[in-house]
Each structure stands twice: as structure tokens, then as C-alpha cells.
Amino acid sequence: MTDPELGMNSPRWRAAMETALYGPDGFFTRPGAAGPGGHFRTSAHATAMFARLLRPLLARVDAALGHPDPFWLVDVGAGRGELLLRITRRHRADFGGRLRPLAVELAGRPAELPPGVGWTDRVPDGIVGVLLATEWLDNVPVDVVEAGPSGLRYVLTDDTLGGPVSDADAAWLARWYPPLPPGARAEVGITRDLAWSGALARVERGVALAVDYGHVRDGRPLDGTLTGYRDGRQVPPRADGTTDITAHVAMDAVADAGAVSLAGRPAGGYPYRLMSQRDALKALGADGRRPPLGLASTDPAGYVRALASASAVGELLDPAGLGGHWWLVQPVGVAHPFGSGDGIVEP
């Protein structure tokens, strides 16, 4: 092939990911596909505790907005709607019937999803409420590049090298990556920046939250992060629709793109904050400490429930696992939901 987008011999990864994940027979869109929860553990799918711990954040945003009706909760890359279903079952009454959950997903609506959860294939305009993106950006297709004696070149799906990178991709890498030594690889995150800023532009007022695994400029991996998942196991990425294909997110670049997209709004000056999931959830009241052992003798059933709850919270807070994921919290027209007293340490 000689198409500059598809490469010389095999496709470039960005084009291949688009088809393999979201094409007619894509990993996430083909009929009968299990969805993300069937192949890997995310905070949204690992435990119902994540929905419970998001409740204080929703309450803060609702109060900052003056308790709007409706109060939208839009989940981008919603899988099969698991997180929205858990939130609405547990917390819908807390918002006086004003909560409007909406899943944004390219796959078809699951037959078992109750009618109270909306379903669409695109982010709607005029959101007043909360926009969630839990491990969505890592599945936005990207190109992979490798540094060599002749400069930066695209990596093709057969692991050979294609043509030199475009001027736009080279400029993005120069801004967001340190100089790449020969043999180093990187993913070009322009597509993620555009996806996030595009979604953020559809929030009229409220807070947008992206939760994902990623990195910032001072800690970029130099061997590339593109990988695959299938049936709960990490596997080599395959561009044939049989595996999830994912790569870590340059979270600082995404955050900056969101800030730029909001800069033209009349109010201006919308701050964002990057933090670890561990710090964010602890600021929202998460406590993964084990219950006192004495409870086992006075209330054995209560002790077992408390122990299970602590274990679930502990998984979400684990700095070597889900707790090490990044939270990008970007307010639109309201105060930041994490105040200065929350003890958040920004990177």
C-alpha cells in the first residue's frame, strides 16, 4: 500500500485501531460483544463501590449548579452502561428525580438496560451536570512512532516502519515528549486531545471528569505503551477485531487541550486539576481501612460486610493498580469541586 494514512506495507496503528475497535465487526461494536467489562477491570466495572464513592462528587456539582432540573450525568465510553446503572439504582432518589443518566457508546443499546438510562452514539450539546469518561481516552485511536537515524517514522501493525511523521505530529511530539533516543517509541496523542476538547465543548455548565491510566511529560515511557486485552488477560495488540487495543494517555496534553477549548468562553479562566485516583477518592471520603477485629465477635455478619467493603475500596485506592490512575477534573462555569481544603497534591 502507498496510502499515507495506511502506510506502505501494513496499516498505521491509528487507522487500524479505528477499524479493529469501532468498525462493523469491531471489538466493541460487533453484535454480541461483551463490552469492556468482559475483558479487563476498570474502576467502573471492578466494584459497585466506585459508583457509591462518586456520589459526593455528584452532590458537590449539583449544589454548585443550583440543583438544576434536569441534572445530567453523561458517561462517554459507557461500555454496557454498568456504571450509570449502579449510580441510578443507588442514588437517583438523592437528587429528587432530577438525575438524567445518559450513556454515550458506539455499540448498540443492551436489551437488558432499563429505560431510565438513556443511550446515544454521540455526546449531546448543552450538558448541565457531569460528564464522565472512565477509561475512554485510552481507546481513542493513536499512531505509534519510533525514533531512528532518519528521524521519527510511523510504526505499522506488522511492527515495521512506515513513512516519516507529519509536521503536525512532529510538532505535538516536540511539545509533549522529551527528545526520543534511537529506538524509543511514543504514541501521538492529538486524537485524544481533540476527543476530550470536543466533548468538553458540549458541557454548558458543570464538571468533566476523565479517569484513565496515563503519564505526564516528566514521566513519559520511552518504549511505547500500546497493548491488547482479551478475556481478562494482557495480550499483544492485534488489529483484527479480536482484542482490545489501548495505550496510555498523555494526561497533561489532554488537560491543556481542554483548557484551550474553554478559554474562549465568556467567563474564561477555567482551572483544571490532575490528581491520582487514590487522592481524589480519599478527598471524597473513601476509607479502605479494615474494620476493627472486635466487630467479628459482636457482629460477625456486619464484620464480613465491612471487610468486603474495605477490600473493594482498597482496590480502588491501590497506588500500584486502580488508585494510580489519573483523574482530570475540569470545571465549566462553576467552582472546582475539590477545594483547597481537600488535601489534593497536584503533580
N, C-alpha and C positions, 0 to 999 in steps of 0.2 A: 504494500500500500504506500501511496505517497501523500495522502491527505494529511495536512499539517496537524489536524486535531487528532487523527487516529494513529499517527506515527508512520514509520517506514515498513516495519515487518509485522508487528503486533500493535494493538491499540495502546494509547497512553492511558494511564490509570483513571484520569478524570472521566473520560468518555466511557471506559469500561465499567466503572463503578455505577454510573448513571443507568446503564442498561441492566447490569447484573443485579442491582438493588431495586430499581424502580421501573424497569421495563415491564412489558405484558406478562412475562414469565419470571419476574424478578424475585429476589429472595424475600422481600417484604410485601409484594403485591400479588403474587400468583395465588390463585384460588386454593383455599385450604392451608395457606401458610400459617405457621404457629404464632408469628409475631415475635418481637424481641424477647418477651418473657419465656419463650420456649427454648432459647438458645444461650442466654447469658443473664447474669444477675446485675440488675441496676437497682438504684435506691428505690425507684418507683415500683419494682416488681419483687424485690427481695423480701419485704415485710410490710404488713399493713401499718406498722409503726411510723413509716415515713409520712403517710397521709395525716396521721394524728399530730406529728410534730410540725407539720406545715400550718396547722390551724392558727397558732399565734401570729404568724406572718400574714395570713389572710385577714385576721381581725385588725391588725395594725393598718393595713392598706385600706380596708373598708372604713375604718374610723377617719383616716386621713382624707378620704374621698367624701366624707359626709354621709356615709351609708346610702349609696346610690341604689336605684331600682331601675333596671337590673344591675347586679354586681357580677361581672363576667369573670369566669375562670377558664382561660383558653389554654389548652395543653397541645403544644406543637410537637409532632412526632409521638403521638399518644399510644402507639402500639395497638393494643386491642381495648384501650380505654380503662385499663385496670386502676390507674391512679385516680382518675376522675370518679370512677365508681366507688372507690373506697372513701374518698373525701365526701361525696354527696350522701352516702349511706350514713356516715358518722356525723357530718357537720352541716348538712343542708338546713336543718331546723335552727341552727345557731344564727343564721342570717335572715330569719323571718321569711323564708321563701323567696328571697331576692337573688339567691345564688343561681347563676346560669352557666352550667358546665358545658364546654364545647371542645370536642376532640378534633384536631387537625391532623389528617393522616391520608396518604395516597391509597392505602388499601381500602377495600370495601368495608362498610359498616358490619360489625359482627352481629349475627342474628340474635344472640343472647343478650345484647346490650339493651338495657331498659330505655324507654322513650324519653326519660328525663335527662339523658345525656345526649347532647347534640353531636352531629357528625358532619364534617366538611373536608374538602381536599385543599383548602387554601385559608390563610389567615384573614379574617374579616376586618373591615375598616371600623374605626370608631370604638375601639375597645375601651371601656371604663371598668377597670378592675385589675386582674393579674394575668400576665402572660407567662406561662411555664414552658421551658424547653429542657426536659430531662434527658440527657444523652441523645440529643437530636443532632447537634452540630458535628459530632464525630462521624456521622453517617452522611454528611453533605460531601459529595464527591470532590476530590482534590487530585491534582497532578503531583507526581513524585519526581524530584530532580536529583542528580548526582554531580558532584564536583570532580573535575578531572583536568588534565593538562590543557585541553582545548576549551576549558570553561565549563559552565553549567549546561547539562543536557538532560532531556526528559528520560525517565525510566519507563520502559514499556512493560507490558504484562508478562512477557516471556523473560524478563529480567535482563534484556539487552538495553542498549542506549539508543535513543532516537535523536532528533534534531536539537539544536541549541534552543534555550528558553527564549520566550518572547521578551520584549523590552518591559512590558508591564509586570510580568512575573519576576524578572530580574530586579526591577525596582522594589517590588514588595519584599523579596528576599533580602535585599540590601538594607532595607529599613528594619526588618523584624528579626533577622538572624545575624549572629556574628559571622565573620568570614569563614567559609566552609573549606576545610583542608581537603586535599585529594582523597577521593573515596567516600567522603561524607555524603549523606543523603538528607533531604528535607522535603516536607510537604508544603506546597504553595497554598496558603490559606485565604486567598482572595475570595473564593466562593463562599467560605464560611462568613467572612466579613460582610459580604453582600446579603447573604441569607439573614443574618442577625439584624443588620440595619434595616432591611426591608420589613421584617416582622415588627421591629420596634416602631417603625413609621406608622404602623396601623394601631398603635396604642394612643388613644386620645388623652387619657389620664390614668395613672396607675403605676404599677411596678412590673418590670420584666425581669424574670429570673432564668438564667441559663445554668444548668448543672451538668458538668462534664469533666472527663479526665483530660488533662492538657498540661501546658507549660507556659512559662513567660521567658522573655528574651535571655535573661541571665542563666536560665536552666534548660535551654533547648537541648534535646538529644541530637547527636550528630550521626546516628546510624539509621535514622528513619523509624517511624512507628507503625507503618501500615501493617495490618494483620487481619486475620479472619477468626470467626467464631461459628461453631456449629454444634448443636446438641450439648451445650454446656462446656465445651472444650475449646481451647485456643488452637487454631489450625492455620496453615499457610493460606493467605488470601487467594481465592480462585474467582475469576471473573466469568463464571458460567451460571450464576444464579443459585448455586448450592450452598454458599456460605455468606454470612455477614462479612462485609468489608468495612474496616474502620481505621481511623488514625487519630492520634491525639490532636487537640485543638490549641492553637496559639491564642490563649485567652486574652492576653493584653491587646493583641491586634483586633480581636472581635470587639472588645470593650471600647477601644478607640474609635472603631468604625461606628459603633452605636452612638458614641458621644458626638461625633461629627454629624451624623444624621439628625440629631436633635438640636444642634447648635443654631439652626435657622428658625426654630420655633420662637414665637413672640416672647415667651417668658425667659428662655435662654438659661444657661448655667445649670444643666442637669448633671449632678455628680453621679459617678458610679463607684462601686466598691467591689474589689476582688478579695475573696477570703476562702479559706478551706471549709469544706462541709462540716468538719468537726467543730470549728469555731462558730460557724453560723448556727448550727443546731444547738450547741451549748448556750448561745446567746438567746435562743428561743425557748430555753428551759429544759433541754434534753439532759438526762442524767442516767448514765449507764451503770451506776454503782449497784452491786449485788445487795439484795435485801438482807437485813440482819438475820444471822443464823437462828436467833431465838424465836423468830417467827415460825420456823419449821415445827417447833413443838407446840406452840399455841394456836397456830392456824396453818396446818400443813397444806391445805388446798390454796390458801392465799399466798403462801410462800412459793409454791410451784408457779402460780400465775405471775408473781412479782419477779421470779427468777427468769421466766421466759421473756417477760417484758424487758428486763435488764439486758438479756442476751441480744434481743432484737435491736435495742438502742445501741449496744456496744458494737454491733456490726456496722451500723450507720456512722459511728464515730471513729472507727478504727483508722488511724492515720496511715496504715500500710494498705488499706483497702478503700472502701467507700468514703470513709472520713477524710481521705486525702484528695478527693475530687474537689474541683474548683466550683465556687459559687460566684457568678457575676450578677450583681443586683443593681439594676439600672432604673431609677425612678423617672417618671414622666409627669411633670406638672404637680408633683407632691413632694413632701419631705421624704428623705431617705428613711426606710422603715427600721434600719439599725442605727440607733442614736449613738452619741459619743459615749454613753454610759454602758454600752453593751460589751466592752472589752474586746472588740474585734481588732486584731493586729493585721494590717494590710501588708502584702508583700512589697 
